[in-house]
Amino acid sequence: MEDNLHSPQRRLIELRIEHADLDSLVDRIVHDAPVDELLLRRLKKRRLALRDMIARLEIALEPPEPA
């Protein structure tokens, strides 16, 4: 059971959820009248880092293509 809590597949799901949450938050902040530019830049940077982590995990989890 403990292995499932720390599996790469579970981590991938958690990262995708966090990325989706950040997407939603960035959209809401952009539509607010007074925009905190520093906060927006930090959120976008975190979102990009999450996207990179997701891509690396997906590559690591995909079986290599047969030659």
C-alpha positions as CSV (number, residue, x, y, z in Angstrom):
1,M,0.0,0.0,0.0
2,E,2.8,2.4,0.9
3,D,4.3,1.9,-2.6
4,N,1.2,3.2,-4.3
5,L,1.3,6.5,-2.3
6,H,4.7,7.3,-3.7
7,S,4.5,5.8,-7.2
8,P,5.5,7.8,-10.2
9,Q,2.0,7.5,-11.6
10,R,0.5,9.0,-8.5
11,R,3.0,11.8,-8.6
12,L,2.1,12.5,-12.2
13,I,-1.6,12.7,-11.3
14,E,-0.7,15.1,-8.4
15,L,1.4,17.3,-10.7
16,R,-1.4,17.4,-13.3
17,I,-3.9,18.5,-10.7
18,E,-1.7,21.2,-9.3
19,H,-1.0,22.4,-12.9
20,A,-4.8,22.6,-13.6
21,D,-5.4,24.5,-10.3
22,L,-2.7,27.0,-11.3
23,D,-4.2,27.4,-14.7
24,S,-7.5,28.2,-13.1
25,L,-5.9,30.6,-10.6
26,V,-3.9,32.4,-13.3
27,D,-7.1,32.9,-15.4
28,R,-9.0,34.4,-12.5
29,I,-6.1,36.7,-11.6
30,V,-5.8,37.9,-15.2
31,H,-9.5,38.8,-15.3
32,D,-9.4,40.8,-12.0
33,A,-9.1,44.6,-12.5
34,P,-6.0,45.3,-10.3
35,V,-3.5,42.6,-11.4
36,D,-0.6,41.8,-9.1
37,E,2.1,41.4,-11.7
38,L,4.7,39.9,-9.4
39,L,2.2,37.3,-8.2
40,L,1.1,36.5,-11.7
41,R,4.7,36.1,-12.9
42,R,5.5,33.7,-10.0
43,L,2.4,31.6,-10.7
44,K,3.2,31.4,-14.3
45,K,6.8,30.4,-13.5
46,R,5.5,27.6,-11.2
47,R,3.0,26.5,-13.8
48,L,5.8,26.2,-16.3
49,A,8.0,24.3,-13.9
50,L,5.1,21.9,-13.3
51,R,4.6,21.3,-17.0
52,D,8.3,20.5,-17.3
53,M,8.1,18.0,-14.4
54,I,5.0,16.4,-15.9
55,A,6.8,16.0,-19.3
56,R,9.9,14.4,-17.7
57,L,7.7,12.0,-15.7
58,E,5.7,11.1,-18.7
59,I,8.9,10.3,-20.7
60,A,10.2,8.2,-17.8
61,L,7.0,6.2,-17.5
62,E,6.5,5.6,-21.2
63,P,8.0,2.3,-22.4
64,P,10.7,2.8,-25.1
65,E,9.5,2.4,-28.6
66,P,10.6,-0.8,-30.3
67,A,13.4,-0.3,-32.9
